[in-house]
Amino acid sequence: MPRSVTTGHFILHSNVLPKVTAGRYELVSEQTGTPFTVAPEPTTVTVAAPRYVMPTDQILSTFPPANAEGSFSDRLPQIVLKRRTLPWERNPEEKVEVSNIPWLALVVVAEGEAELSPTKPVEECVTPGTVLLDPDDKDVKNGLYLGVTETVLKKIFPCQEDLELLVHVREVDVNDTELANGDDDGWLAVVLANRLPVYDIATGRPVRYMACLVNIEGQLAALPKPEEEPPNHFTFELAQDWTVLAALDPKIGPDPRVMGGINAGNLILPSPGALRAARTSAASAAQVPGFTASASPTLGAALDGSASMRQVPAVASWKSVTERVATAALDLDAKRLVRDTMASGFRYPIELFAEEKVYRFPVLAHWSFTTTDGDNFETLMKKIDVGLLGTLSEPKEDAPPAPPGPEVVQTGHIRLDHRTRRGDSVRAWYRGPLVPFPTERDPVDQTRPVLAHSADQIRRVVPDGREDLSLAAAFEIGRLLGLSQLSVVSALLRFRAEQFGAGRLREILSKVTPFELPEIVDQRVDLGRFVALQILGTLAQNPSAMIGPRRPIADPGRELKVSENLNVVIAEGLGLELAAVEKMRDQVGILAAITQAQVPVANPKGQVQLNKGSIANLRGALTTELNKVVDVAKPPIVIGTRRTARRGKRVGADEQVTGDALDELIARAATLNLEDEE
């Protein structure tokens, strides 16, 4: 039986493996058992998955947030993906079989350690010589890659044994997460980094990092091996410092980069011989023409990735990058500009100067952030100057006398000025959430409400006659903090539109309906449908009391009062001769007698005889009524020259007006009547 996630809990899974990996497959259908041969039918099926770019609709969240500044040194960066099987939809060992090793890794690099390439064809986004399984499987044509030297790779990349531990699947309650309704089923894949973005405590300067979600297909062998004695502490240290290239004039040509030993405007590039000399001894490096230790004391070591770098990075202000990203977000082409601005500081041309091998890893997603300080909860708590609320520091010997301090008590309360709603100035007690000793909860009081709906409900009067406003202030502070979150406000609006409205409607209906309504607790009740069904049932049980007595099929109407013989009345009404009908009734029966009886007919020929006077009267009456209708419907007459809409022909007074269908009908009736009279 599957487990269900309850509110306030989540379930962690090591992985959720797909049935097949991404790629192209061929299904062959064969039919046997027939007297004739049936050729097999091949069908190509493509299982798609990202390879070079992660679709934005698959990224639920990232930590630290993009372009954020803060203390992030006590938590590993992570990226949350919506599809639970994404990290295992490819095999990093370049095999078709499904593997427990994920093909995705989250790598965190500090500014100056690696190179984020500009947009390149995807064929150039992997290390030269790396052969991928099905190279034609490309989700995009162009992508980015992270270029790192072998030294950086061995220092900051995760080893193969750690890849399975850095990726897991989290099953959460969709309605119980910070990103409510951000996922459709509550199953999320989480990729963690293996490096803490620590603060540079030695120099007291912020450190800017970039997190890259990279594809490690075909390059598992290049990952570092596990350390026998891993360090038990974390300190900031650049794996390599390529920030010296930030001073390179971008206008110089390729010759100084290749030959070296040339003054490139604002940087003296050493020759390859100078680099080798820098590795052997500082004395031999000083003998290279144009290259002195005073001009660039660590240049040779900085360009040689095999050296251990401990000098302070020569970088610009970290905060300026965040401000530039915020400015770029206002541009119309913000999507591209923001990513380019966030990548500034990671675009050093390392491959042009590194003597060791440079590896390339496709980057599916990347974002940058800055660790501004190294304080975590522990260090902040140790820096707190412990004392009661209102405690003043010890004055210096030569300081003037200090005014009397505030009134405090051992419970942590302080007396503050308080102005009531009526404008009275009084003194009240207040304390914060931190107290100098453990406190006990108030005993259950049946006279007090269990849940407070306003701050006034939790105002207390202490034995000295003054009010304790601590809980009331906490209520208001919590309410304001909650309303500052958009998710809380939207949830309240939904509650007011749905549950609150339904509860109010239930209270109104409960006073007018004779049956009991369901309780609206943790469920959605369609009160309209429920009431309709209940009313229909009540109507069926007692229809006469609910909708009145049933009416007869035929309404008898009003009573006809006949004072004389009924036969005489009917005969006169139908124009029959009653004596003739009664006489014939005795011979052939009443029905045949009525049928054969003679009745007066206005026109034996079936036509209405009209003379010229009647026709003239009818025409005049019809014209009068028709003019009344036309006067209402026709538009106002504009006196002047009238032109047709298309040809512009002028209409004169002598122009003949064509009659309509009604005029033709009247004329035809008049003609027929004249012929009949003749």
N, C-alpha and C positions, 0 to 999 in steps of 0.2 A: 504494500500500500504506500503510495507516495506521501512524503512528508509535506506538510503545509507550513509556510512561514507565518508566524503570528506577529502581531504588532510589537515592536521593540526588540525583535530578534532577526538574525540572518544566519544562513547556512553557507559554509565554505566547502567548495569542491576542489580537489587537486586539478582536475581538468574535465573537459567534456569533449571527447574525441569525435570527429565526424566519421561518417561511414566510408568516404573516399576523400582523397586529396584533390586539390584543384588541378585541372588539366583537361586534355581532350581524350575521350574514350570512344571506342568503337564497339557497338553492340551488333552482334551477328545473329539473325533469326534463321533457324533451319527447321524444315518440316520433313518428317519421315513417316513411313508407313503408307505411302501412296503408291499406286501401280506405275507412276511415272516419276521422273526426277524433277525436284523443285530446287531451283538455284537459291543459295542463301542470300538473305537481304541484309547488307551492312547499313548501320545507322550511326552517325557520328554525334556524340553528346559532349558538350563542353560544360565542365563544372568551373564556374568563375569565382575568383577571389582576388582581392587587391594584391599587388605585387610591388608597385613603385610609388603609389599615392594612396593614402587612406581617405576614403570618402568622408566628407564632413558629417553626413547623416549617421555614420557609424561611431563617431566620437561623442560620448556622453559628457565627459568632464575631464579636466586635468588638474593636477596639483603639483607644485604651486600654480596659481592662476597665471595666465599669460601676462607678461609685462608687469608683474606684481613686485612690490618691494616689502620686505618684512623679514621676520625671524623664521627661517625654514630649516634650520640646521638640525632639528631633532626629529625629522620625519622624512622618509624616503619619497622622492617624487614618484608620481604614478599617472597613468592614463587609463581611463575606463572606456571600454568598447561595448557597444550594444549587443553584437552577435557573439554568443557564448563560445562558438567553435572557431572564431577567427584566428587565434594564435596557433592552432594546430591544423589549419586547412592546407598547409604546405609542409613538406618534409625538408628540414635544413640539410639533411644528408644526401639530398638529390636522389631520392628514391620515391617510387610510386606508393609504397605502403604508408599507412598512417603511423606517425611516430609520437611518442610522449614528449619529445623535445620540441618546444615551440620554435617557430621560425622568426619570431619577433623578439627584440630586446630594446629596452629603454636605456639609452646611454646619456649620461650627464657630463658635459665638458665645460670647463671654465674658459673665460675669454682669453685667447692666446694659446690654447692647447690644440685646437683642431681647425679645420677649414670646411666651411659650408659652401659648396659650389654654387655658381649661378645655374640657371636652367640649362640642362644638357640632354642630349638624346639618351634614352635609357640604356643603350648599348655601352655608353661610357660611364654609367653610374656604378659599375662593379669593378673590383680590382682586375687589372689586365691579367689575362691568363686564367681567370675563373670561368668555368664552363657550367652554365645553369641547365637544369632539366627543362627541355622544351623552351629554347630561347625565344621562340616566336610567341610565347604566352606573355603578352604585354597588355596591361590595362590602360596605359597611356603611352604617348610617343616620347614625351620629355619628362624629366624628373630632376631631383636633386640628389647629391651624395655627400656623405661626411668623409672628408679626407683626414686620416690620422697616421702618424708615423708608427713604426713598430714599437717604439718606446712607450708612446701614449697608449697604444693598444694593450701592451702587457700590464700597464699600471692601472687603468681605469675601466677596462671592459670586463664584463662578467666572464667567468670560465664556463665551460660546457656543463659541468656538474651543477652549477647554480641556476641554469636557465629554467629548469623545471620548478625550482623553488620560487622564482621571481614572477611566475604567472599562475594565477588561480582563477576560479569562477566563483562568483558570489551570488547567492540567491537571496533576494530581499523582497520585502513587501513594498509594492509600488506606491502605496498610499502612506508609507511610513518612512520615506526618504526625504532628504533635503531637496533633491531634484524631483519633486512629485510629478508623476505623469511624464517623466522624461524617457521612460522605457515602456515597451508594450507588455512585457511578460515578467519583468523582475529578475531576469537572468543576465548577468553582466560578466564580462571578461576583464580582469584587472592585470595590467602589466606594470611591475615595480622596477625601479632603478636599483642598482647595487651600490650607489654612491650617495652619501649624505652631502647636501650642499652647505658645507660648513662655512663659518665666518672667519675672515683672516684676523685672528685675535692678535697675532704678533705685530702687525702694522696698524691694526685698528681701522682698516678700510673695508668698505663693502666689496663683495665679490659678485660679479655677474656670471650667470650660468645659462646654458642652453640645453634643453632636454630634447633628444632626437629619438624617435621611434624608427629603428633601422631594421633592414632585412639582412639576415645572416646566412641566407641560402648559399651553400657551396663554400663557406668560409669558416666552418667549425674548427678546422685544424689550426687556424690562425689565432684562435682565442687563447688567452693565457691559461697556464696550468694552475691547479690549486696550490696555495701557499701552505707550507708545512707548519709555520708559526704565524698565523695572521695577527695583525696589530690589534691591541685591545683599547685603542683610543683613536680619535679622529681629529686631525689637525689639517689646516689648509696648507696645501703645497701644490704648486703647478707641476703637472707631469712634464711639461715643456713650456718654455716661454717664447712664443713667436711674436710677441707684441713689438719687438724691435722692427718688424717689417711695417708697422704702422707709420713709421717716419719715412718710408720709401716714397720718392716722388713718382706718382703714377705716369708722368709725362715722359720718362726716359724710355729709350728703346730697349730691344732685347740684348744688345751687345754688352752693356754693363752687367746684366744679370748672368750672362754666360761666362764672360772673361773674368769679372771681378777685379778687385784692386783699383777701381775707378771711383772718383768722387761723383756720386749721383745726385748732387745738389744738396740734399740734407742728410745723406747717409753715405758712409764709405763702405762699399761692398768689398769684402775680401775675396781673394782668388781661392780656388780649390786647394792650392798649396798652403795658403794661410790657414784654412780650416784644419788641415792635417797637422800643421804646426801648432795650432791652438790646442789640439788634443794632447800633444806630446809635452809641451812645456810653454810657459808664458814667455820665456826668454826668446825662443825661436819665433814666436808669434810677433814679438816686438821688432824683429829684423825685417819683416815684410814691408816693402815700400808702400807708403800711404796708409798704413794700418798701425795705429798706436793704441796702447792700453788705455791711455788717458782719454782718447777720443771715443772709444767704445770698449770698455773694459771686459764685457761679457759677450761681445758680438760673436766671436768664434764659437764659444760654447753654446750660445743661444741657437746658432744655426746648425750645430751638431747635436742631433736629438739623442745621441747615446750618453751625453753628459747629464749629470744630476743638477737640476736648476733649483737654486734657493734664493736668488736675488728678488728684490721687490719689483713687481711688474710696473713698467712705465706706461700706464694707461691713463686715459682721460677721465673726466668726472663720470661716475656711473649714473648719477641721477639725470644727466643730460640726455642719455639714451631713452629713458622712460618718458621724458618730456617730448623728445622728438617723435616717439611712437604715438603719444597722445595727439600731437599736432597732425601727424600723417593720417590719423583716423578720421579727421574732418574733411579730407579730400574726397572727391567723387570716386577716384580709383583707390579707395581706402584699402581694399582687400590685398592688392599687390603691394602698395606702399608700406602698409603695416608690417607685412612679413619681411620685406626688404630692410626696413628700419630695425626690426627686431634681430635680424641677422647681421647687422653692422657690428663689427668687432670680431666676427667669426669668418671673415672673408680674406684672411691673409693668404698670399700665394705660397703656401708651404711647399707644394710639390716642385716649385721652381728652384728651391734652395736646399731642400733636405737631401742629405747624402744617403740616408738609409731608406728602406722601402716604405712607401706610402700606400696604405690600404684604403679602398673605397667601399663604402657601405651605402646602399640606397636608403634615402630618408623618406619615410612615408608621412611623417608629421613632425613638426618641431615648434617649440616656443621658448622664449627666454624669460628670465626673472632675475631678481637681485636679492641676495641675502645682505641685509643692511646692518644687522647686529647679531651677536652671538648669545643673547640672553634667552634662556628658556624658563620654564616655570620654576625649576630648582634654583637657578641663579637669581631670579627675581625675588623669590622668597627669602634667600639668604641676604639680600640687600635691604630688606625691610627693617626699618628702625622700630623695634617692637615697643609698644606703649599704648596706654589707653587713649581712646578718642579724646582729644583736647589736651593731651600731654605736651608740654612745651620743652624744648631743649634747654640744657643747662646754660645760663647766661655767662658771658665772660666776666672776668674780674673787673675790668675797667668799663663795662657796659653800664649805661644809666639804668635806674630802677625800671623794671618792666611793669606794665599795667597788670592788674590782677587777672589771672587766667579764668577760663570758663569753668562753670560748675559741672563736675563730673562725679560719677559714683562708681563703685567697684563692679557693678554689673555691666559696665561699658556704656551706660547712658550718659548723654550730655544734655544740658538744659539749653534750649534755643528759644529765641523770640518767635512768637506765633501770632498771626493776625487772623481772626476768625472771619467767617463770611459776613457777619454783622459789623465788622470793622473794629472789634475789640482787640486790644493789644494784651496778650497773655504770654505766659511761659509754659512750654511743653517739653516733654522728654522725647529723645530720639536716640537710637543706636543703629549701627550698621549690621551687616550679616556676620562680621567677625567679632567674637567675644573672647574674653581672657580665660574662660573656663567652659566645660561642656554644659549645655543647657538641656532642660527637659521640656518635652512637648506639653502643651496645656491639656489638662484632662478633658474628657468629652463632656460637654455641657449640652443637655437636651434642649435648653432654652435658646441656644444660639444656632444659627443656620450652619449646616455642614459646609456649604459652598457660598462664598461671598460674591455678591454681584456688584458691589461698589465699595469704595474705600471707607465710607462712613460706617459700614457694618463691622469693621475690625478696629475701630478706634476704642481704646481702653482707658479707663480712669483708674489710676494707681492710688494706693492708700493715702498719699499726701494731698490728694484732691486735684492733681494736675493730670492732663491727658498724656498717654503714651502713643505717639503717632508713628512708631517704628513700622508696624505691620501695614498701616494705611499708606505710608510712603512707599514701602516695598511693593504694595499692590499697584500703585500708580506708576512706579518706575517699570515694573514688569509689563503693565498694559501698554505703556508708551514704547517700550522696546519691541514688544510683539507687533504693534501697529506700524513700526518702522520697516518691517519686512514685507515685501510685496506678496510673498507666498501666503502669509498670514491674512493679509487684507483680502486677497482673492478668495481664500477659504471662507472667511467671514461673509463675504458677499454671496458666495454660493450657498452657504448655510441659510442666510436670510432669504434668498430667493427660493430655496427648496425646502429644507427642514423647518425653518422658522415659519414660513408661509403655510406649510402643511400642518404644523402644530396649531397655528392660529385658526386655520380652517376647521381642524378637528374640534377645537373648543366651541366654535360657533355651531357646528353641526350637532354636537352632543346635546345642545339645548333644544333642538327642534326635531330631532329624530327619535323615534320610540325604541330603537335598538342600540346595543352597545357597540362603539367604534373600536377598532384595533389600536393598540399602543404603537407609537412611532418611535421605536428604539432600535438602533443598529440595523434598520431595514427600510426599504423604500416601499411605501404603501400608496397605491392609487386610490385616494379617497373617493374621487368621482365615480370610478367604476364600482368600488365597494358599496357606496350608497345606492347606486343605480340597481345593483343586483339585490340588495336588501329590500329596496322599495318594490321591485318587481315581485319578490317573494311575498311581501305583505299584501300587495294588490291581488295576487292569485288566491291567497287564503280568504280574504274578505273584500271582494270587489264592490258589493253594494254599499258598504260603509265608507270605502275610500273614494269611489268615483260616482256613486249614486245608483239609482235603480236602472235596470235595463229597459231601453225603449223598444216598442213593438216594431216588427218588420215593416208594417204598413201604417202610415198615419191616417186615421179615419177622417181627419179634416173637420170642418164645421158642419153642423146639422142643417139639412135643407127642409124647410117647412113648406108643405104643399097643402093649400086649402081646398082645391077642387080635385076632380078625378085625375089620378096619375096618368092614365092612358091619354086623356085629353091634353094634358100638359106636354107629354112627349111628342104626340102627333103634331101639335102646333109648333113645337120647337123644330121638328124635322121637316115641316111643310107637308105632312101626309094627310090624306083624307081618311079620318078614323072610321067612318061608316063603311067605306069601300074595303078597307083592310080587314075589318071584322067580318064582313060578308065573305070575303075570299078566304078568310082563315078557316072557316068551317069546311071549305072544300079542299084546299091544298096544304093547310097548316100555316102557322104564324110566320115562320121564317121565309117560306116561299111567297106568302102574301106581302110581306114587307119588301122583298126583292122586286116583285112585279108591280108594286104600287108606283103610280106616277107622282113625280116630284117636280116642282117648278124649277126651270133652268133659265138663267139670265140671258145666255146666248147659246142657242142650240148648236151653232157652228163651232163653238169653242173659241171664238175670237171676240175681242172687245171692240165694239163699234164706237168710233170717235168721229165727231164732226169737226169742221174747221174751228169753231168756237172753242170746243174742248181742247184741241191741240194748241191753240193760241194761249189758253189759260195755263195749260201744263208747261208750255215753253217759258211763259213769263214767270211762273212760280219757280221753275228750275233755274232760270237765269238769276233770279233774285238770290236764291240760296247759294248758287255757285259764286256769285260776286262777293257774298259775305265771306265765304271760305278763302277766296283769292285775296281779298283785302287783308286778311290776317297773315297769309303765307307769302305773298309776293313782296319783293324788296321795294324800297321807296323809289319813285320815278324821278330821275334827274333830267331836268329840262335842258335841252341843248342838243348838239350834234352827237349822235350815237354811232360808234364804229364797231364793226365785228372784231372779234378777238384775234383771228388769224390773218384775214386778208385785208382788214382795215377798210372795208367797203362802207361807204356812207349810206344810211337808211333814210329815205325821204318820207314825206307824209303820204305820198301816193303809192307807197309800196304795199302790195297785197300780203295780208297775214294769213297763213295757212291754219285751218281749223284742226282741232285735236280729235281724238277717237270719240269723245262724248258728243261733239257736234255732228259727226257722221252718223252716230246711232239715232239721234233725234231727227235728222234729216231723212233717214231711211224709214223710221216709223211714220213720219208725216206722209211720205210717198205711198206707203202701203195703205194707209187710211183713205187717201184720196182715190186710189184705184178701187177700193171697196165701195166707196160712195158712188162712183161712176157706174 
